[in-house]
Amino acid sequence: MDDEILDILHVMARGRNEFFSNSTIRLLNYPSRTSLLTRYMNNEQLMIEMMNRAYTNHLYATTANAILTLSIPQRFMEPVVITPSQIHINASLETQETSDSPCAVCQEAITSGGVRIRQCHHAYHRSCISNWFSMSVRCPVCRHDIREVGPATQTSAASSQMSSQPEDL
């Protein structure tokens, strides 16, 4: 009985590792991701409770006691921060000592140490955009993902709405 339960737990742990891998989680539709993950954890907890009852009944017959527990990570439902690699940052930025436009992050004039994103040409102080890229992979102005190669396209909902409105002649 002990070996059978350990085998089941081993299979469940392997399945959990596969299900919660980054590649699998990314395949889940974002709006329904929370409910699917919660349902998975609830089903796993029910299976462990059933095994616990079977194991406890078996042990009562042999006058021993044991309890299986399920531990859910505290930060399980927090969003995952995706940041670009240094290779992506280096490939997407080009040096621009001065700029007519202010830094899009701090709104101060760029007099030295400026850079711009190659695809969309938005200008920043190097320190400002480096701090930004520690939290996001997207340009703070147009939301272009710097990991994508090619010309930038407007990806934010507000930008799409603005560009779809007819211009007054």
C-alpha positions in Angstrom: 0.0 0.0 0.0 2.8 2.4 0.9 4.6 1.9 -2.4 1.3 2.4 -4.4 0.6 5.7 -2.7 4.2 6.9 -3.2 3.9 5.9 -6.9 0.7 7.9 -7.3 2.3 10.9 -5.5 5.3 10.7 -7.8 3.1 10.7 -10.9 1.1 13.6 -9.5 4.2 15.6 -8.8 5.6 14.9 -12.3 2.2 16.0 -13.8 2.2 19.1 -11.6 5.7 20.1 -12.7 4.7 19.7 -16.4 1.4 21.5 -15.9 3.0 24.5 -14.1 5.9 24.8 -16.5 6.3 28.2 -18.2 5.6 26.7 -21.6 2.3 25.1 -20.5 1.1 28.2 -18.4 1.7 30.5 -21.4 -0.6 28.3 -23.6 -3.6 28.9 -21.2 -5.9 31.7 -22.2 -5.0 34.6 -19.8 -8.6 35.6 -18.7 -9.4 32.0 -17.7 -5.9 31.1 -16.4 -6.7 31.8 -12.8 -9.8 29.6 -12.7 -8.1 26.8 -14.6 -5.1 26.8 -12.2 -7.4 27.0 -9.2 -9.5 24.1 -10.5 -6.3 22.1 -11.0 -5.1 22.7 -7.5 -8.5 21.9 -6.0 -8.7 18.6 -7.9 -5.2 17.8 -6.8 -6.1 18.5 -3.2 -9.2 16.2 -3.5 -7.0 13.4 -4.8 -4.5 13.8 -2.0 -7.3 13.8 0.6 -8.7 10.6 -0.9 -5.2 9.0 -0.8 -4.8 10.3 2.8 -8.1 8.6 3.8 -7.1 5.3 2.1 -3.6 5.5 3.7 -5.0 6.4 7.1 -7.6 3.6 7.0 -4.7 1.2 6.1 -2.6 2.5 8.9 -5.3 2.3 11.5 -5.5 -1.4 10.6 -1.8 -1.6 11.4 -2.0 0.8 14.4 0.1 3.6 12.8 -0.7 7.2 12.0 0.3 9.4 9.0 -1.1 12.5 7.3 -0.4 13.7 3.8 -0.5 17.5 3.2 -0.8 19.7 0.2 1.2 22.9 0.2 0.2 25.7 -2.1 2.9 28.3 -2.7 2.0 31.7 -1.2 2.8 33.7 -4.4 1.1 31.2 -6.8 -1.4 33.7 -8.3 0.9 36.7 -8.6 1.7 37.8 -12.2 5.0 36.8 -13.7 7.2 39.8 -14.6 8.7 39.3 -18.1 11.9 41.3 -18.7 14.1 41.4 -21.8 17.6 39.9 -21.8 20.6 42.1 -22.1 21.1 40.8 -25.6 17.6 42.1 -26.6 18.2 45.4 -24.9 21.6 45.9 -26.6 20.1 44.9 -30.0 17.1 47.3 -29.7 18.9 50.4 -28.4 21.1 52.8 -30.3 23.1 55.7 -28.9 21.7 59.2 -29.4 23.6 61.9 -27.5 21.0 64.6 -27.8 17.3 64.7 -28.7 14.7 67.3 -29.5 12.1 65.4 -27.6 12.3 64.8 -23.8 12.9 61.4 -22.2 9.6 59.6 -22.4 10.2 58.1 -18.9 11.3 61.1 -16.7 10.1 63.9 -19.1 13.5 65.8 -18.8 15.6 67.0 -21.7 18.1 64.6 -23.1 21.4 66.5 -23.2 23.8 63.6 -23.0 23.7 59.8 -22.4 20.6 59.4 -24.6 19.4 56.3 -26.4 16.5 55.4 -28.7 14.7 52.2 -29.5 15.7 51.2 -33.1 12.2 50.1 -34.1 10.1 52.9 -32.9 12.7 55.7 -32.4 11.4 56.8 -29.0 14.2 58.5 -27.0 15.3 58.0 -23.4 18.1 58.5 -20.9 20.0 55.3 -20.8 19.4 55.0 -17.0 15.7 55.6 -17.3 15.1 53.0 -20.0 17.3 50.5 -18.2 15.2 50.9 -15.1 12.1 50.5 -17.3 13.4 47.3 -18.9 13.8 45.8 -15.4 10.0 45.7 -15.3 8.8 45.4 -18.9 9.8 44.3 -22.4 7.8 47.0 -24.1 8.5 50.6 -25.1 6.8 52.8 -22.5 5.3 55.0 -25.3 4.0 52.7 -28.0 4.1 49.4 -26.2 6.3 47.8 -28.9 7.9 44.5 -27.6 11.7 45.1 -28.0 12.2 41.3 -28.5 10.4 41.5 -31.8 12.4 42.3 -34.9 11.1 44.7 -37.5 9.3 48.0 -37.5 7.2 48.9 -34.5 3.5 48.8 -34.6 1.1 50.3 -32.1 0.0 47.6 -29.8 -1.8 49.4 -26.9 -5.6 49.6 -26.9 -5.5 53.4 -26.6 -3.1 53.7 -29.6 -5.4 51.5 -31.7 -8.4 53.5 -30.9 -6.6 56.8 -31.6 -5.4 55.6 -35.0 -8.8 54.2 -36.0 -10.5 57.6 -35.6 -11.0 59.6 -38.8 -9.0 62.8 -39.1 -10.7 66.1 -39.6 -9.8 67.7 -42.9 
